[in-house]
């Protein structure tokens, strides 16, 4: 403790000796307005997210009960795992990169395309795997047997996470290039849709109705894509379409194997063979640049961590 304190004092004295300045208070209304113009909507977005998610959870507890909330919590947790893991890591690289390149539209466009592709490339197949293998997994893992009624909800939440992979990237882009007010408008839209749709479906169809409503609302992510593309004309088909096509091939492959049930060995085979199928189609669509892009982005993530 004393060493840290001494280091701080010595550092302060040394900096002042090298470059002295007059100590005092200053105020700039122009700087304050600039900071508030970005910071205020950005912080309000956090409040809106709480109103949209956490407050809704309290309301749903009254409608579908604790059991229903438990099923939804399990489905949401697993569906959001790949999104949270990959998104959190990639965002550390993407946000400052987008901000730094905002005045160079061509480089920003390429950066958005690579980031979006990388996220979709990693997230989509995991979501497909969760969706197709979940019914078998809950049967062979004893502690997951009680979650069988939540499998349908898991499908809807996985669908939502697939859309969120794209929409979160778009809001991240909008914030990074200073269009936080557009993100604010999107948050207001999602808040309104959530409170309009979810309670009604919860009353009529229970917890599965809630999950279905989440899936419906996720389709509004198209608005975020349209907003972002007006500012940065990135290639959506190349960034999202190709991972989506490869994931569709993976889904078909696992669908044809759905009747081949068994223990951990069978599931391991499905995962391994599914990964090979997915990588094959991805390489077929992207070519050698796939390996180069993955290596580049992975290197950036490791540097940030």
HELIX and SHEET records of a PDB file:
HELIX    1   1 UNK A    2  UNK A   18  1                                  17    
HELIX    2   2 UNK A   29  UNK A  100  1                                  72    
HELIX    3   3 UNK A  105  UNK A  140  1                                  36    
HELIX    4   4 UNK A  142  UNK A  150  5                                   9    
HELIX    5   5 UNK A  151  UNK A  176  1                                  26    
HELIX    6   6 UNK A  180  UNK A  218  1                                  39    
HELIX    7   7 UNK A  221  UNK A  231  1                                  11    
HELIX    8   8 UNK A  236  UNK A  236  1                                   1    
HELIX    9   9 UNK A  237  UNK A  241  3                                   5    
HELIX   10  10 UNK A  242  UNK A  256  1                                  15    
HELIX   11  11 UNK A  264  UNK A  286  1                                  23    
HELIX   12  12 UNK A  289  UNK A  304  1                                  16    
END                                                                             
